[in-house]
Amino acid sequence: MRFADLGDIRLHYRIDGDPDGAPVVFANSLGTDLRLWDPILPYLPAGLKLIRYDKRGHGLSDAPAAPYTMGALVRDVERLLDMLEVRDALFVGLSIGGMIGQGLAVKRLDQVRALILSNTGAKIGTKEMWDQRIAAVQSGGIESLADAVMERWFSRGFRATPELGLWRNMLVRQPAQGYAGCSAAISGTDFYTPTSGLRLPCLGIAGDEDGATPPDLVRETVDLIPGSQFHLIRKAGHLPCVEQPENYAARLVQFLHDTGHI
């Protein structure tokens, strides 16, 4: 386990693959930790430096009191990559991770040379929706939301498998203040204008049964960036890297080749 002491926050991170390889940074969704990406790792080629981290309030990273801002989440990974001396990375962000990726690319094009925006949006949901979710977590804990979250996260077929329990357990084990804090960050974010100013290679990935960020939202977001690509994964919900890891990894690797990252 590795920890980055950034002064006001300590982040848990992990580096796999080739330490001298082309960097690929992964940012996971609300309610998950860096293990979200475990299913796709066996399908990725050698020669990549794979950097994963737990955002604040999740996994083994510090969980300060809520609320958080998107600016703080972007600054966390910016400082982590500066500490690791990472430049020209491919940034893969899923859900809130995709929002963090958009914010980082706007702020630090020296750190991000290409983006994969997976199951995300420039704006996700409404303030009222997030206020209700935050209130539910504060009164009843994440457990009170867990079944509804599983329906949004996964396709009907996957919800019938025993593996669902692993991901439900990951969700409810996250700190409640971390979930609430990141929910507040999502609620306060609208990246439509800044993202429309980006000029870098971008791939959008969506799941056809995603109940949190439907395919149309993902397509609308990546369409803000000229020349972007879009890929729909069938029989998958909000976490297609879990449900269809081989398909997900294949499209990621194709994008790596398309952009000359490998």
N, C-alpha and C positions, 0 to 999 in steps of 0.2 A: 504494500500500500504506500502511496506517495501523497504527501500533503504540501500544498503551497500556502505559505503564510503571507498573505497580502496586506497585513496590517490590521484592517478592520474586519477581515473575514479569512477563514482558513478553508481552502477548497481541497477536496479529495479528487485525485486524478490518476489516470493509468495510461501508460504508453506500451503498445504492443507492436510487433512487426520489426521493421528495420529502423534502428535509431538514426541512421543516416539517410533514410528514404524520403520520398516526397510526402509532405505532411497532409494528413486528412484528419480534420477535427470533427467530432461528433457531439451534438448537443441534444439531449433527450427531452421527452415530453413532461408535462405536469403530472406528478404522481408516480414517476418512475426514476430509477437511478441508472448509472452508466451500464448496468447489465442488460439494459434494453437492447443493446447492439450485439450481445453475445451470439444470437442465432446466425448473423450474417458473416461473422469473422472467418469461419472455415471456408467460405466461398470467395474471399478476397485474395488477390495475388500477392506474391512476395514483392519486396522492394518498396513497401509503403510504411510510413511512420504513422501509426494509428493512435490518435490522442483522444481519450474520453475523459469526461469529468462530471462530477455531481454539482449541479448548480446550487446556489445557496438555498438552504431549507430542505435539501433532498439528500438521500443517501448518507454518506459519512461526512459531508461538508457541514460547516456550522449552520445553525438555524436561528438567526437573530429574530427578534420580535417583528411581527407583521405590522404594517404592510411594507412591501418592497416596490421599487420602481423598475421599469424596463431599463432605464439608464444605469441603474446599479447592476443589473444582470449583465448588461453589455460590458460595463466597465470591469466586472469580475473576470470574464473570459479574456478581455483585452489585456489585462494585467498578467493573467496566467500565461498567455502566449508570449508576451514580452519577456516574462521570466524564463520561459523555455526557448527564447530567441527564435520563435517561429515566424516565418514570413512566407507569403505566397501559398497559403494553404487552400485546399478544397474544404469548404465548410458544409457539413451535412447537418441540417437542423430539422427536427421533427416537432410539430406543434409549437409550444412556446420556444423550443429550440430553434425553430425556423424564424420566429420573430427576433430572437437574439441574433441570429445570423444576418438578418436584414439590417438590424441596427449596427452590427459590427462592420458590415460591408460599407455602409454609408459613412461610418466614422474612420475606418482604417483599411483602405484599399491595399495598403502595403501588406496587411496580414491575410487578406482574402482575395484570391485570384479567381475563384469560381464558387458558385453556390448550388447546393441541392436543397430546395425548399419542399419538405415532405409533410403532407397532411397539416398544412398551416395556412395562415392568411396574413394580409397586411393589417387586418383588424378581425378579431374573433369575438363573436357574441356581442352582447350589450351590457351596459353598466348594470342595469337592473338584474339581468341573469347572473352576473358575477357577484353582485351584492347578496343575492339569495343564496348562492353557493357558499360564499364566505360565512354568512350567518349560520348556515346548516353545519359547517365544519366547526365553527366556534361553539355551537350548542351541543352537537351530538358526535363530534369527531368525524374522521374520514369514513369510518365504518358506516355511518348513516347515509353516505352517498355511494358506497361501493357497488351495489348491485346496478344502480343506474349508470355508473361509469362503465361497468363491464359491457352493458348494452351499447353504449356509444363507442367503446374501444374496439369491439370484436364483431366479426360476422356471426350470423346465426349458427353456421356450421361449427365454428371454433368454440362457441359458447357451450356446445354440447360435449366438449372433450375434457378429460381430467386436467389438462394443462392449464385450463382457465384459472384453477385454484392458485397456481404459482404466481400469476400476474395480479390476481386479487390480493394475495398476501403481500406482494411488493407494494401495492398501492396503500394498503391500510397501515403498513409499517413506516410510511413517511411521516415526518413530524407535522402535526396539524398546523402549527404556525408557519411552516414552510409552504404547505399547500395553500393556506390562506394568503400568505405573503405574495406568492407567485400569481395567484388568482387576481390579486389587486393590480399586479404589474400588467397582466393581460388586459384587464378592464380599462386601464388608462392608456392603452397603446393604439394608435392609428398611424400606420406607416404608409398609407397610400401615396402621399406626396413624396416623402423621401425615397421610397422604393422605386417610384417612377423615374427618379433621376439616376438610378444605377445603370452602369454600362459594363457588364461583365457576363461571362457565360453562366447560364442558369438553367437548371432542370427542375421542374415541378413533378412530384410524385403524389398520387392520390390513391385511396382505396375506394372501390365502388360501393362498399357498404359502410363507409365512414359516417357515424352519427354525430361527430364533433366538428369536423371540418370537411364538408362535402366536396366532391370533386370540382363542382363549379366554383367554389370559393378558392381552391388551390389554383385552378386555371386562371381565374380573374386576377389573382395576385401575380403569378409569373408572367402573365401577359403585360404587366406594367413594365417589364424589362425587355427591351427590343432584342429579338433573336432567341428568346428563351424557348426551351423544349418542354413538353408535357407528356407524362406517362401514367396511364391508368392501370392499376393492378386489380384484377378481378378476384372475387371471393376473399376479400380482405377489408378490414375496417380501418380504424384510426392508427393501428400499429402494423402496417404491412411487413415491416422487417421481422416481426414475430410470426405472422401467419403464413407469409410467402417469402421466407428468407432467401431462397435460391433465386427467385425471380427478382427480388429487390436488389440483391447483390449483383446480378447480371446487368441490370440497368445502370447501377452505380459504376461498375467497371467499364461499361461502354462509354459512359460520360467521361470517365478518367481518360480513356483513349481519345475521345472526340476533342477534349480540351488540351491534349498533350501533357497531361499531368503524369502519365506513365507512358 
